[in-house]
Amino acid sequence: MIDFQAIEDQYALPLFPKRGITLVKGKNARLWDDKGNEYIDCMGGQGVVNIGHCNDKVAEAIARQAQQLITCTGSFYSDQRALLIKKLVDITPANLNKVFLCNSGAESVEGAIKFARLSTGKTEFICAMRSFHGRTMGALSATFNPKYREPFEPLIPGFHFVPYNNIEKVEEKINDKTAAVMLEMVQGEGGVHLGDADFFKQISRLCEEKNIL
Ligand SMILES: Cc1ncc(COP(=O)(O)O)c(C=O)c1O
């Protein structure tokens, strides 16, 4: 039998501590390893498969599209992209009316940082202590934990960190260069902390008052 773990250990960059299990199959919330052992999936691909593995409708749609057209650069219009972005706008709050499709969480954060700088003309960001926004250079600049940041410093300047759920500290840090306040509604990587509904309402009011995103 091929030793998949030895191959990964030899050739993959060691970014994640490994669990010593080789997964080969998934169905909804269940997973199987290469020895036939069955597991309940409590990670959901860190949120990526929160509708389950190999959902019949999703798998069928992917297979159908793969036989129809495999990609369509933004230089051309696409029937399926048009339908998707219209649906996203229909189901999100009324003030969200433009869509930027991307491939990962970090890429969406990079996009948000650039859109915020471009549309406000300002360069600073307020983020939370314990925050995690990804490992690319911009997303890392908005990430709190020194373990992730320090090996790659200097990062992008202008990111400030305040305690989560503390509106006074956010207010104190805001200045005329603040482009955006970047927050997770629920902190995950930082240890699973829920944001207070009231905190988010106040952040929203503050940002509207001061033309901050
Ligand atoms: C809150 C948050 N933002 C961004 C990211 C980065 O997402 P990705 O790994 O898809 O780049 C993560 C990843 O865990 C995350 O938890």
The ligand as an SDF file (V2000), in Angstrom:
LIG
                    3D

 16 16  0  0  0  0  0  0  0  0999 V2000
  -11.9750   34.5930   10.1830 C   0  0  0  0  0  0  0  0  0  0  0  0
  -11.0940   34.0780    9.0790 C   0  0  0  0  0  0  0  0  0  0  0  0
  -10.8050   34.9070    8.0680 N   0  0  0  0  0  0  0  0  0  0  0  0
   -9.9980   34.4970    7.0440 C   0  0  0  0  0  0  0  0  0  0  0  0
   -9.4690   33.2120    7.0210 C   0  0  0  0  0  0  0  0  0  0  0  0
   -8.5840   32.7980    5.8830 C   0  0  0  0  0  0  0  0  0  0  0  0
   -9.2710   31.9520    5.0360 O   0  0  0  0  0  0  0  0  0  0  0  0
   -8.5100   31.0230    3.9680 P   0  0  0  0  0  0  0  0  0  0  0  0
   -7.8000   29.9740    4.7500 O   0  0  0  0  0  0  0  0  0  0  0  0
   -9.6290   30.4870    3.1200 O   0  0  0  0  0  0  0  0  0  0  0  0
   -7.5830   31.8970    3.1880 O   0  0  0  0  0  0  0  0  0  0  0  0
   -9.7790   32.3080    8.0490 C   0  0  0  0  0  0  0  0  0  0  0  0
   -9.2300   30.9350    8.0200 C   0  0  0  0  0  0  0  0  0  0  0  0
   -9.3180   30.1640    8.9590 O   0  0  0  0  0  0  0  0  0  0  0  0
  -10.6000   32.7530    9.1110 C   0  0  0  0  0  0  0  0  0  0  0  0
  -10.8820   31.9410   10.1440 O   0  0  0  0  0  0  0  0  0  0  0  0
  1  2  1  0
  2  3  1  0
  2 15  2  0
  3  4  2  0
  4  5  1  0
  5  6  1  0
  5 12  2  0
  6  7  1  0
  7  8  1  0
  8  9  2  0
  8 10  1  0
  8 11  1  0
 12 13  1  0
 12 15  1  0
 13 14  2  0
 15 16  1  0
M  END
$$$$
